[in-house]
Amino acid sequence: MVSRNSKLRVIPLGGLHEIGKNITAFEYNNDIIVVDCGIAFPEDDMLGIDLVIPDYTYLLKNRDKVRGVFLTHGHEDHIGGLPYFLKEINVPIYGTKLTIGLVETKLKEHNIINKVERIVVPVGKSVKTGDFKVEFIRTTHSIADSAALAITTPVGVIVHSGDFKVDYTPIQGEMIDLQRFAELGKKGVLLFMCESTNVEHQGYTMSERSVGVIFEKIFDETQEQRIMVATFSSNIDRIQQIVNSAVKHKRKVSVVGRSMSNVVKTACELGYLNVPQNVMIDITEIKNYTDSQLVIITTGSQGETMSALSRIASNDHKQVEVKPGDKIIISASPIPGNEKAVYKVINELLKKGADVIYEGLMEIHVSGHARQEEIKLLHALVKPKFFMPVHGEYKHLKAHESLALSLGMDKKNVFIMGIGDVLELGKNSAKINGTVPSGQVLVDGLGVGDVGNIVLRDRKHLSQDGLMIVVVSMEKETGNLLSGPDIISRGFVYVRESEELMEEARGVVREALYKCERKNVTEWSYIKTLIKDTLRDFLWHKTKRSPMILPIIMDI
């Protein structure tokens, strides 16, 4: 028997005060459902880190309560963390056909495809699990098969927008199901969780079809040159429009980049990408065609170091080399923080004689996220009792709060949360009550979570000041110096040009060791600390630099 005092707990574990890493848990008594499980890309100071996943310690502690993961759409910031999550908490995953198809590609890479139950839920249908009923509502976004979720709980209905925009003329599928949002609003919505990515921008986001018109214009004007287009691999509607223009202009299409190849293959198999026969060719075949017969679709629109476009720009790609006159379209806007990397790639391509078209020169990209007027429309239809802005940095959440207040919401009913905060909801009440463990887990190669702040601090230290290794041989019992010190320098100074400095450094260390001998000090930890401190003081005095110092004592 459920207690009347039972509260619904809404626990965001990512996606707030940050872009990406979206994941939220909904808990009622002995049931937990999870919405999305994404990744974020590493920041500049996360040296060597491949990607960042949410800290779901709280869910691990309560794994017996977790009933399933519900996915809004197939972007990396919503599904990228799933393989890591499912290895530790194996529960069913629910999503639309394309979303599940893209997840399956990831599960195959991680060799867990046969262990995970995957359930395809068409938009308009509902799934009941434990105390929750979850309905998938059709939305439009920059990837097909996107959905919002209406979560029916014992205390009321929660509407989670997922990522969306109001596109009345989508490339495929029907427009966003505004009628369903209105029906839910009429019946009564307890909490609305709405994305905030573009909330600072006034007006409406343009339809995806507007990009197709620009592509047509570029293809018409480009008769002889080869065309390359860099875009997000998951933007299937954009890829479809590039293919459409290529077919119309009798060009073959080749895709470059692992993620692009995977997504195109999955989308074609599931019927979300329509490519006529004999249009798609392998990248190894491009040498058999003239420039005027080719379109290459590539990853790397964000300037990622190892992406296909970056490698092409730096002459490091095996199959594709930039030629003067190549028309290269970067059909994406830089994610905040990526601007430098994107402009670096653009500059390299321009230096090689390519004709580069990027946002700012032409409208070759539209966002998949709603602007203010579209967000207002959803608010007006849903008419929630309480509101929590999600998916955005703190400034986005604050801007979304202002928008909600301008629509007549009471400030005390709007909750700006941080990750790990717990929102407790009753039928007529809501309050932030406590926190759970949260944060980020760093993935480096095959290591998940084994690189923490201390390792990152060391990497930063090494990258800024370099490393000096001091090797000495000593007699274990007496502490007498037998040979050395030998000093190896990496990333600090060029040894051949700094022989005098290195000789002085050896002398300073030798003198410190002789002092230990005279005092009969044989404690190795003390000797190591002394070597470090003595050498650090000397080098700072001489160079105003502080390399990492690693003493090694060999026992003879």
C-alpha positions in Angstrom: 0.0 0.0 0.0 1.5 3.4 -1.1 1.7 6.0 1.6 -0.2 9.2 1.0 2.9 11.1 2.1 5.0 9.5 -0.6 6.8 12.1 -2.7 8.1 12.0 -6.2 11.8 12.8 -6.3 13.2 14.4 -9.5 17.0 14.1 -9.5 19.1 15.7 -12.4 22.5 14.0 -12.5 23.7 16.0 -15.5 22.7 18.6 -18.1 22.4 21.5 -15.7 24.9 24.3 -15.5 26.6 22.6 -18.5 25.9 21.7 -22.1 25.7 17.9 -22.6 25.8 14.9 -20.3 22.0 14.9 -19.9 20.5 12.4 -17.5 17.7 12.7 -15.0 16.3 10.2 -12.5 12.7 10.0 -11.3 12.1 8.1 -8.1 8.8 7.1 -6.4 9.0 4.7 -3.5 10.7 1.6 -4.8 10.8 2.6 -8.5 13.3 4.7 -10.4 13.3 5.5 -14.1 16.1 7.3 -15.9 15.6 9.7 -18.8 18.6 9.9 -21.2 22.3 9.1 -20.4 24.6 11.3 -22.4 28.2 12.4 -22.6 29.9 15.8 -22.6 33.1 16.5 -24.5 36.3 17.3 -22.5 37.2 20.9 -21.7 40.6 22.3 -22.7 42.1 21.6 -19.3 41.1 17.9 -19.3 44.3 16.8 -20.9 44.2 13.5 -22.7 40.5 12.8 -21.7 38.3 11.3 -24.4 34.9 12.1 -23.0 33.0 12.9 -19.9 30.1 10.8 -18.5 27.8 11.5 -15.6 28.5 10.3 -12.1 25.6 7.9 -11.4 26.8 6.7 -8.0 23.3 7.3 -6.6 21.8 4.9 -9.2 24.4 2.3 -8.5 23.5 2.4 -4.8 19.8 2.0 -5.8 20.3 -0.3 -8.8 17.5 -2.7 -7.5 15.0 0.1 -7.9 16.0 1.1 -11.5 13.3 -0.1 -13.9 14.6 1.3 -17.2 16.2 4.1 -19.3 13.9 6.2 -21.5 15.6 8.0 -24.4 14.3 11.2 -26.0 16.5 11.1 -29.1 19.8 9.7 -30.6 22.3 12.6 -30.0 25.6 11.8 -28.2 24.7 14.2 -25.3 21.7 12.0 -24.6 22.8 8.4 -25.5 26.6 8.5 -25.5 27.0 7.4 -21.8 24.6 4.4 -22.1 27.2 1.7 -22.8 29.1 2.6 -19.6 25.9 2.8 -17.6 24.4 -0.5 -18.9 27.7 -2.4 -18.1 26.9 -1.6 -14.4 23.1 -1.4 -14.3 21.6 -3.7 -16.9 18.0 -2.5 -17.4 15.8 -2.3 -20.5 16.2 0.8 -22.7 13.2 2.4 -24.4 13.3 4.7 -27.4 12.0 5.3 -30.9 13.2 3.2 -33.8 16.1 5.4 -35.0 17.2 6.1 -31.4 17.4 2.4 -30.5 19.2 1.7 -33.9 21.9 4.3 -33.0 22.2 2.9 -29.5 22.6 -0.6 -30.9 25.7 0.5 -32.9 27.3 1.7 -29.6 26.3 -1.5 -27.8 28.0 -3.6 -30.5 31.2 -1.6 -30.2 31.2 -2.3 -26.4 30.3 -6.0 -27.0 27.1 -5.9 -24.8 24.5 -5.9 -27.6 23.2 -9.4 -26.6 23.0 -8.6 -22.9 20.7 -5.5 -23.1 17.0 -5.5 -23.7 16.0 -2.9 -26.2 12.4 -1.9 -26.7 11.2 0.3 -29.6 8.3 2.6 -28.7 6.6 4.5 -31.5 5.6 8.1 -30.8 2.1 8.3 -29.4 2.5 5.0 -27.5 3.1 4.5 -23.7 5.1 2.1 -21.5 4.1 1.2 -18.0 6.9 0.2 -15.5 6.5 0.2 -11.8 4.7 3.3 -10.6 5.4 5.2 -13.9 3.7 5.4 -17.2 5.8 7.0 -19.9 4.3 8.3 -23.2 6.5 9.3 -26.2 5.2 12.5 -27.9 6.4 13.4 -31.4 8.7 16.4 -31.6 11.0 17.9 -34.3 14.7 18.4 -33.8 17.9 18.1 -35.8 17.6 14.3 -35.8 14.6 12.2 -36.8 12.5 10.3 -34.3 12.9 12.8 -31.5 10.4 12.6 -28.7 9.2 14.5 -25.6 8.1 12.4 -22.7 4.9 12.6 -20.6 5.6 10.8 -17.4 2.4 9.9 -15.4 3.2 9.4 -11.7 1.0 8.9 -8.6 1.4 12.6 -7.8 0.8 14.0 -11.3 2.1 14.3 -14.8 5.5 15.5 -15.7 6.3 16.7 -19.2 9.9 16.5 -20.3 10.4 18.4 -23.6 13.6 16.6 -24.7 15.5 18.7 -27.3 13.0 20.2 -29.8 12.1 23.0 -32.1 8.8 23.8 -33.8 9.4 22.9 -37.4 6.2 23.0 -39.4 7.9 21.6 -42.5 10.2 18.8 -41.3 12.3 16.9 -43.9 10.7 13.7 -42.9 7.9 12.6 -40.6 5.2 14.8 -39.3 5.5 18.1 -37.4 5.6 18.3 -33.6 2.4 17.0 -31.9 1.3 20.4 -30.4 -2.2 19.0 -30.0 -1.0 16.4 -27.5 0.9 19.0 -25.4 -2.4 21.0 -25.4 -4.4 18.0 -24.2 -2.0 17.3 -21.4 -2.0 21.0 -20.4 -5.8 20.9 -20.3 -5.8 17.8 -18.0 -3.2 19.4 -15.8 0.6 19.1 -15.7 2.4 19.1 -12.4 6.0 19.8 -13.6 7.3 21.0 -17.0 11.0 20.3 -17.7 11.9 22.3 -20.8 15.2 22.6 -22.7 17.0 25.9 -22.5 19.8 25.7 -25.2 18.5 28.6 -27.4 16.4 30.4 -24.9 18.6 33.6 -25.1 17.7 33.9 -28.8 14.6 35.9 -29.8 12.1 34.8 -32.4 11.9 31.4 -34.1 14.4 28.8 -35.3 14.3 28.5 -39.1 13.0 25.2 -40.7 15.6 22.7 -41.7 14.3 23.0 -45.3 15.8 26.5 -45.5 19.3 24.9 -45.5 18.3 22.8 -48.4 17.5 25.9 -50.5 21.1 27.2 -49.7 22.6 23.9 -50.7 20.8 24.0 -54.0 22.2 27.4 -54.7 25.8 26.4 -53.8 25.5 23.2 -56.0 24.1 25.2 -58.9 27.0 27.7 -58.7 29.6 24.9 -58.3 29.9 23.2 -61.7 33.5 22.0 -61.8 34.8 21.8 -58.3 34.6 19.0 -55.8 32.2 19.7 -52.9 32.9 18.6 -49.3 30.3 19.2 -46.5 31.2 18.9 -42.8 28.2 18.4 -40.5 27.2 16.5 -37.4 27.0 12.8 -38.1 23.7 12.6 -36.3 22.0 15.3 -38.4 20.3 12.8 -40.8 17.9 15.4 -42.3 20.9 17.6 -43.2 22.7 14.5 -44.8 19.4 13.8 -46.7 19.4 17.3 -48.2 23.0 17.0 -49.2 22.2 13.7 -50.9 19.2 15.2 -52.6 21.3 18.0 -54.1 24.0 15.5 -55.1 21.5 13.3 -57.0 19.9 16.3 -58.7 23.4 17.4 -59.9 24.5 13.9 -60.9 27.2 13.7 -58.3 28.3 10.6 -56.3 28.4 10.8 -52.5 31.1 9.4 -50.2 31.2 9.6 -46.4 34.3 10.0 -44.3 34.7 9.5 -40.6 33.8 6.5 -38.4 30.7 8.1 -36.7 29.4 9.4 -40.0 29.7 6.0 -41.7 28.0 4.3 -38.7 25.1 6.7 -38.6 24.6 6.7 -42.4 24.6 2.9 -42.5 22.1 2.6 -39.6 19.8 5.4 -41.0 19.8 3.7 -44.5 19.0 0.3 -43.0 16.1 1.7 -40.9 14.7 3.7 -43.8 15.5 7.2 -42.3 17.9 8.1 -45.1 16.8 7.7 -48.7 19.8 7.2 -51.0 19.1 6.0 -54.6 21.1 3.0 -55.8 24.7 3.6 -57.1 24.9 7.1 -55.6 26.9 6.2 -52.5 30.5 5.1 -53.2 33.3 4.0 -50.9 35.9 6.7 -50.1 38.6 4.5 -51.9 36.7 4.9 -55.1 36.8 8.7 -55.3 40.0 8.6 -57.5 37.8 7.1 -60.3 35.7 10.2 -60.6 36.3 13.8 -61.6 35.9 16.6 -59.1 32.6 17.7 -60.7 31.1 14.2 -60.0 31.9 14.1 -56.3 30.4 15.2 -53.0 32.2 14.1 -49.8 30.3 14.3 -46.5 32.6 14.4 -43.5 32.7 14.7 -39.7 34.7 17.4 -38.0 32.4 20.4 -38.1 33.6 21.2 -34.5 37.3 21.2 -35.4 37.9 18.0 -33.3 41.5 17.0 -33.5 41.1 13.5 -34.8 38.1 14.1 -36.9 38.2 13.5 -40.7 38.0 17.2 -41.6 40.9 18.1 -39.2 43.0 15.4 -40.7 42.2 16.4 -44.2 43.1 20.0 -43.3 46.5 19.0 -41.9 47.3 16.6 -44.8 47.0 13.6 -42.5 44.2 11.7 -44.2 45.0 8.6 -46.3 42.2 9.0 -48.9 41.3 12.7 -49.2 43.7 15.5 -49.9 42.5 19.2 -50.3 43.0 20.6 -53.7 42.9 24.3 -54.7 39.3 25.1 -55.7 37.6 22.5 -53.5 34.3 23.9 -52.2 34.1 23.0 -48.5 30.9 23.8 -46.6 31.0 23.7 -42.8 27.3 23.2 -42.1 27.3 23.6 -38.3 27.8 26.4 -35.8 30.6 26.0 -33.3 29.5 24.7 -29.9 30.6 27.3 -27.3 34.3 26.7 -26.5 35.0 25.1 -29.9 35.4 28.3 -31.9 39.2 28.3 -31.8 39.5 24.8 -33.1 36.9 25.4 -35.9 38.6 28.6 -37.1 42.0 26.8 -37.1 40.6 24.2 -39.5 39.0 26.9 -41.7 42.4 28.8 -41.9 44.3 25.6 -42.8 41.8 24.8 -45.6 41.9 28.4 -46.9 45.7 28.2 -47.0 45.5 25.2 -49.2 43.4 27.1 -51.7 40.0 25.7 -50.8 36.9 27.8 -51.0 35.4 27.5 -47.5 31.8 28.4 -46.7 30.9 28.7 -43.1 28.2 30.2 -40.9 28.5 34.0 -41.1 29.1 33.8 -44.9 25.9 32.0 -45.7 22.9 30.5 -43.8 24.3 26.9 -44.2 23.2 25.8 -40.7 20.1 26.1 -38.6 19.8 25.0 -35.1 17.8 22.1 -33.9 16.8 23.9 -30.7 13.8 26.1 -30.1 14.1 29.9 -29.7 12.0 32.1 -27.3 8.8 32.1 -29.3 8.7 28.3 -29.7 9.5 27.8 -26.0 6.7 30.2 -25.1 4.3 28.2 -27.3 5.1 25.0 -25.4 4.8 26.8 -22.0 1.4 28.2 -23.1 0.1 24.7 -24.1 1.4 22.8 -21.2 0.4 25.3 -18.5 2.4 23.6 -15.7 2.0 24.1 -11.9 5.7 23.9 -11.4 8.6 24.5 -13.9 12.3 23.4 -14.0 14.5 24.7 -16.9 16.9 22.0 -18.1 19.7 21.5 -20.7 21.9 24.5 -20.4 24.5 26.5 -18.5 23.4 28.6 -15.5 22.9 31.7 -17.7 20.5 29.7 -19.9 18.5 28.4 -16.9 18.2 32.0 -15.6 17.1 33.3 -19.0 14.5 30.5 -19.1 13.3 31.5 -15.6 12.8 35.1 -16.8 10.8 33.8 -19.8 8.6 31.7 -17.6 8.0 34.6 -15.2 7.1 36.9 -18.2 4.4 34.3 -19.1 2.8 34.7 -15.6 4.5 31.9 -13.6 5.1 32.6 -9.9 8.8 32.8 -9.1 8.4 30.4 -6.1 7.1 27.7 -8.6 10.2 27.9 -10.8 13.2 25.7 -9.7 16.7 26.4 -11.0 18.5 23.2 -10.0 22.1 22.0 -10.0 23.1 18.5 -10.7 22.6 16.3 -7.7 19.8 18.5 -6.2 16.6 16.7 -5.4 13.2 18.2 -6.2 10.5 16.6 -4.1 7.0 16.8 -5.5 3.6 16.2 -4.0 0.2 16.7 -5.7 0.3 20.4 -4.7 3.8 21.0 -3.4 7.4 21.2 -4.6 10.6 21.9 -2.8 14.3 21.3 -3.2 15.2 18.8 -0.5 18.8 17.6 -0.2 21.3 16.4 -2.7 22.8 13.1 -3.9 26.3 12.4 -5.1 26.9 13.8 -8.6 29.6 15.2 -10.9 31.6 13.9 -13.8 33.5 10.7 -14.5 36.4 11.0 -17.0 36.9 8.4 -19.7 40.5 8.0 -21.0 41.0 5.2 -23.4 39.6 2.0 -21.7 39.9 3.6 -18.3 36.6 4.8 -16.8 36.9 7.0 -13.7 40.5 6.1 -13.1 41.7 9.6 -14.0 40.7 12.1 -11.3 41.7 15.6 -10.3 45.1 14.6 -9.0 46.1 12.9 -12.3 44.7 15.9 -14.3 46.7 18.2 -12.0 49.9 16.2 -12.7 49.2 16.3 -16.5 48.7 20.0 -16.4 51.9 20.5 -14.4 53.8 18.3 -16.9 52.3 20.2 -19.9 53.2 23.6 -18.4 56.6 23.0 -16.8 57.9 19.7 -18.0 59.7 16.9 -16.0 63.1 16.3 -14.4 64.1 12.8 -13.3 67.0 12.6 -10.8 68.6 9.1 -10.6 71.1 8.3 -7.8 72.6 5.0 -6.7 73.1 4.6 -2.9 74.2 2.1 -0.4 71.1 0.9 1.4 72.6 0.5 4.9 74.9 3.6 5.0 73.1 6.0 2.7 76.5 6.6 0.9 76.2 8.0 -2.6 77.7 5.5 -5.0 77.0 7.1 -8.4 75.0 10.0 -9.8 73.1 12.1 -9.6 72.1 11.8 -13.3 69.4 14.2 -14.4 67.0 13.5 -17.3 65.0 16.5 -18.5 61.8 16.2 -20.6 59.8 19.3 -21.7 61.8 21.6 -19.3 64.9 22.7 -21.2 66.8 21.5 -24.2 69.7 19.7 -22.5 72.3 20.2 -25.2 71.9 24.0 -25.0 71.7 24.0 -21.2 74.7 21.9 -20.1 75.9 24.5 -17.7 72.5 24.6 -15.9 72.3 20.8 -15.8 75.8 20.6 -14.3 74.9 23.1 -11.6 71.7 21.2 -10.9 73.7 18.0 -10.4 76.1 19.8 -8.1 73.2 21.2 -6.0 71.7 17.7 -5.6 75.2 16.1 -4.9 75.8 18.7 -2.1 72.4 18.0 -0.5 73.2 14.2 -0.5 76.6 14.8 1.0 74.9 16.6 3.8 72.7 13.6 4.5 75.8 11.4 4.5 77.5 13.6 7.1 74.4 13.5 9.3 74.0 9.7 8.8 70.5 10.2 7.3 69.4 6.9 5.6 65.6 7.4 5.5 64.9 7.3 1.8 61.6 9.2 1.9 63.5 12.1 3.6 66.3 12.0 1.0 63.7 12.0 -1.9 61.9 15.0 -0.3 65.3 16.8 0.2 66.3 16.2 -3.5 62.9 17.6 -4.6 63.0 20.7 -2.4 66.6 21.5 -3.1 66.3 21.1 -6.9 63.0 23.0 -7.0 64.4 26.0 -5.1 67.5 26.1 -7.3 65.6 25.8 -10.6 63.1 28.5 -9.6 65.9 30.8 -8.6 67.6 30.2 -12.0 64.7 29.9 -14.4 61.5 31.0 -12.6 60.1 27.6 -13.7 58.8 24.7 -11.5 59.1 21.4 -13.4 57.8 18.2 -11.9 60.7 16.5 -10.1 60.9 12.8 -9.8 63.7 11.4 -7.7 64.7 7.7 -8.2 67.0 6.1 -5.7 68.6 2.8 -6.8 69.6 0.4 -4.0 73.0 -1.1 -4.5 
